[in-house]
């Protein structure tokens, strides 16, 4: 069931009918989603991370997939720009790892975003960046994390997940690893489960910016039925409890003319390059806790 739906939404000709993709806009069908109220655990430093006040949050759980929670864009336009900049300009820098290193297109000390300012280099590496890893670096061959392959995890990204986790499920989150995926209009992410972490009960957080995507969520068996959801810029998907180890993937990127990261007249001069990127691409920060509570190292 998952594979069949993935192939359907991925196909190029004829194009798939997207009318069955769930759009998380009111009115909400109580047979498909239930509304959740966020919890205020105490004083929160929301402004520092570009987050709107909790009374504006739209928080939904899929009935068919318990634990799959969608937080509709909780970010201010400035907040979206903050995280887009982080992903493109800062998180792509060494010592973080990326796919261009493995293919010999960058050296260990190269700064991808800075190099993209050079037209000759840009033509070779701009759209070739597919992923960056932070903290505990995911080993794509062994699927095993190691103390020998990690760097300091960005404290602001950990704090973002702590805030979201507390407000949704009163979870004590300590984010230690992230994969940032970069999608262009023809990109996909095959169906998979995230099971490499020793702690596979802590929720997984997925933040999206830029173009829209069809996100496909199934069950813990590849033959379980799957649901397609439209994910928009700023949306956060949380995979918790029964959905934490479910099959999921991205069969299609969907163009949008909306620019929720923009508030006209307040954009800095150097924003243009970031704007150009997200108007034709999607960025996804996928963040997880690796260690079990009380565990200091692997």
C-alpha positions in Angstrom: 0.0 0.0 0.0 2.8 2.5 0.9 4.8 1.6 -2.2 1.9 1.8 -4.5 0.9 5.3 -3.2 4.4 6.5 -3.3 4.8 5.5 -7.0 1.5 7.1 -7.8 2.4 10.5 -6.3 5.9 10.3 -7.7 4.9 9.7 -11.3 5.7 12.3 -14.0 3.3 11.2 -16.7 0.4 11.4 -16.3 0.8 13.7 -13.3 -1.0 12.4 -10.2 -4.3 13.8 -9.0 -3.5 15.7 -5.8 -7.1 16.2 -4.8 -6.9 13.3 -2.3 -3.9 14.9 -0.5 -4.9 16.2 2.9 -4.5 20.0 3.2 -4.4 21.0 6.8 -6.8 23.9 6.5 -10.2 24.5 8.2 -12.8 23.2 8.2 -11.2 20.1 9.7 -12.8 16.7 9.1 -13.2 15.0 12.6 -12.9 11.6 10.9 -9.4 12.5 9.7 -7.9 14.9 12.2 -8.4 16.0 15.8 -7.5 19.4 17.2 -5.0 19.5 20.0 -4.5 22.4 22.4 -0.8 23.3 23.1 0.3 23.5 26.6 2.1 26.5 28.2 4.7 24.9 30.5 6.0 28.3 31.8 7.7 31.4 30.4 9.0 30.7 26.9 11.5 32.7 24.8 9.5 32.4 21.6 10.7 35.6 19.9 14.3 34.4 19.9 13.4 31.5 17.7 10.8 33.3 15.5 7.8 31.5 17.0 4.3 33.0 17.2 2.3 33.0 20.5 0.7 29.7 21.4 -2.8 31.1 21.0 -2.3 31.2 17.3 -1.1 27.6 16.9 -3.0 25.1 14.8 -2.1 21.7 16.2 -3.6 18.5 14.6 -3.2 14.8 15.0 -4.1 12.3 12.3 -6.8 9.9 13.4 -5.5 7.1 11.2 -1.9 7.6 12.4 -1.9 8.1 16.2 1.1 10.1 17.2 1.5 11.9 13.8 1.1 15.5 14.8 1.1 18.5 12.4 1.8 22.0 13.7 0.8 24.4 11.1 3.4 27.1 10.5 4.1 28.5 14.0 6.8 30.9 12.7 6.7 34.6 12.0 8.0 35.7 8.6 11.2 36.8 10.3 11.4 33.4 12.0 11.2 31.6 8.7 13.9 33.7 7.3 16.1 33.1 10.4 15.9 29.3 10.0 16.3 29.4 6.2 19.5 31.4 6.7 20.7 29.0 9.3 20.1 26.0 7.0 21.8 27.6 3.9 24.5 29.8 5.3 25.5 28.3 8.7 24.6 24.6 9.0 26.3 23.9 5.6 29.7 25.0 7.0 32.4 22.6 8.2 32.7 20.7 10.4 29.2 19.6 9.5 29.1 16.8 6.8 27.3 16.9 3.5 26.9 14.8 0.3 29.3 17.0 -1.7 32.2 15.8 0.5 31.5 12.2 -0.2 31.5 12.9 -4.0 34.6 15.0 -4.0 32.8 18.2 -5.0 33.9 20.0 -1.8 36.9 19.6 0.5 36.7 19.4 4.3 37.2 23.1 4.7 35.0 24.5 1.9 32.1 26.7 2.7 29.3 25.7 0.3 27.1 28.9 0.5 30.1 31.2 0.2 31.4 29.2 -2.8 28.0 29.6 -4.4 28.7 33.3 -4.7 31.2 32.4 -7.4 29.4 31.8 -10.7 31.8 29.1 -11.9 31.7 27.1 -8.7 27.9 27.7 -8.3 27.1 25.9 -11.6 28.8 22.8 -10.2 27.6 22.7 -6.6 24.5 24.8 -6.2 21.8 22.2 -6.9 24.0 19.2 -6.0 23.7 19.7 -2.3 21.2 17.1 -1.1 21.9 16.7 2.7 23.8 18.0 5.6 24.2 16.3 9.0 24.6 17.9 12.4 25.6 16.6 15.8 25.8 12.8 15.6 26.4 12.3 11.9 24.2 9.7 10.3 26.3 7.0 8.6 24.5 6.3 5.4 26.4 3.0 4.9 26.2 1.4 8.3 23.1 3.2 9.6 24.9 3.4 13.0 25.8 6.5 15.0 29.3 6.7 16.6 31.0 8.8 19.2 33.8 9.1 16.7 31.6 10.9 14.2 29.9 13.8 15.8 30.2 17.6 16.3 28.6 20.0 18.7 24.9 20.2 18.0 23.5 23.8 17.4 22.0 24.9 20.7 19.3 27.1 19.0 18.0 24.1 17.1 17.9 22.0 20.3 16.1 24.8 22.1 13.5 25.0 19.2 12.7 21.3 19.7 12.6 21.7 23.4 10.0 24.4 23.1 7.9 22.6 20.6 8.1 19.3 22.5 7.1 20.9 25.8 4.2 22.7 24.3 2.8 19.7 22.3 3.3 16.7 24.7 5.2 18.0 27.7 8.2 16.1 26.4 11.7 16.6 27.7 13.6 16.7 24.4 17.3 16.8 24.0 18.1 17.0 20.3 21.5 15.5 19.4 21.3 14.8 15.6 19.8 16.3 12.5 19.6 15.7 8.8 18.9 18.7 6.7 17.5 17.7 3.3 17.5 20.0 0.3 14.9 19.3 -2.4 14.5 20.8 -5.8 11.3 20.5 -7.9 12.2 17.1 -9.2 13.5 15.7 -5.9 12.0 12.8 -3.8 12.8 11.0 -0.6 12.1 7.3 -0.7 10.0 5.6 1.9 11.9 4.6 5.0 11.8 4.3 8.8 14.1 6.2 11.3 15.3 3.4 13.5 19.0 4.0 13.9 18.8 5.9 17.1 19.2 4.0 20.4 16.3 6.1 21.7 13.6 5.5 19.2 10.8 6.5 21.5 11.6 10.2 21.7 9.7 12.2 19.1 11.2 13.1 15.7 10.7 16.7 14.6 10.5 17.8 10.9 10.5 21.5 10.0 9.9 22.5 6.3 10.7 25.8 4.5 10.3 26.9 0.9 8.2 25.0 -1.6 5.4 22.6 -0.6 5.7 18.8 -0.5 3.5 15.7 -0.5 4.4 13.9 2.7 3.4 10.2 2.8 2.9 8.5 6.1 2.2 4.8 6.5 2.5 2.3 9.4 5.2 0.2 10.8 4.7 -2.4 8.1 5.4 -1.4 4.5 2.1 -3.0 3.5 0.0 -0.8 5.8 -2.1 1.9 4.2 -0.6 5.4 3.8 -2.0 8.9 3.9 -0.7 11.8 1.8 -0.4 15.2 3.5 0.4 18.6 1.9 3.3 20.2 3.9 3.8 23.9 3.5 6.5 26.3 4.4 6.9 26.6 8.2 5.0 23.5 9.0 6.3 21.1 11.7 5.5 17.4 11.6 6.1 15.5 14.8 6.4 11.7 14.7 5.7 10.3 18.1 4.4 7.2 19.9 3.0 4.8 17.3 4.1 6.9 14.4 7.7 7.3 15.5 8.8 4.1 13.6 6.3 4.4 10.7 7.3 4.4 7.1 7.3 7.8 5.5 8.7 9.6 2.5 8.3 12.6 0.1 7.2 11.5 -3.4 6.6 15.0 -4.8 7.5 18.6 -4.4 4.7 21.0 -5.2 5.2 24.6 -6.3 3.6 27.4 -4.4 3.3 31.1 -5.1 2.9 31.9 -1.4 5.9 33.4 0.4 5.1 33.2 4.1 8.8 34.0 4.9 8.3 37.5 3.4 6.9 40.7 4.9 7.4 43.3 2.2 9.5 46.3 2.9 11.4 44.6 5.8 13.8 42.4 3.8 17.5 43.1 4.1 19.7 43.6 1.0 21.4 40.3 1.3 18.2 38.3 1.5 17.9 38.0 -2.3 20.1 34.9 -2.7 18.1 33.1 0.1 14.9 34.2 -1.6 16.0 32.8 -4.9 16.8 29.5 -3.3 13.5 28.9 -1.5 11.4 30.0 -4.4 12.5 27.0 -6.3 13.5 24.5 -3.6 12.5 23.1 -0.3 14.5 22.7 2.9 13.7 20.2 5.6 15.3 20.0 9.1 14.8 16.5 10.5 15.8 16.5 14.1 16.0 13.6 16.6 17.3 12.6 20.0 19.9 9.8 19.8 20.7 8.9 23.4 18.3 7.5 26.0 17.5 9.6 29.1 20.5 9.6 31.5 22.9 8.3 28.7 25.9 10.5 28.2 27.5 8.8 25.2 27.0 5.8 22.9 
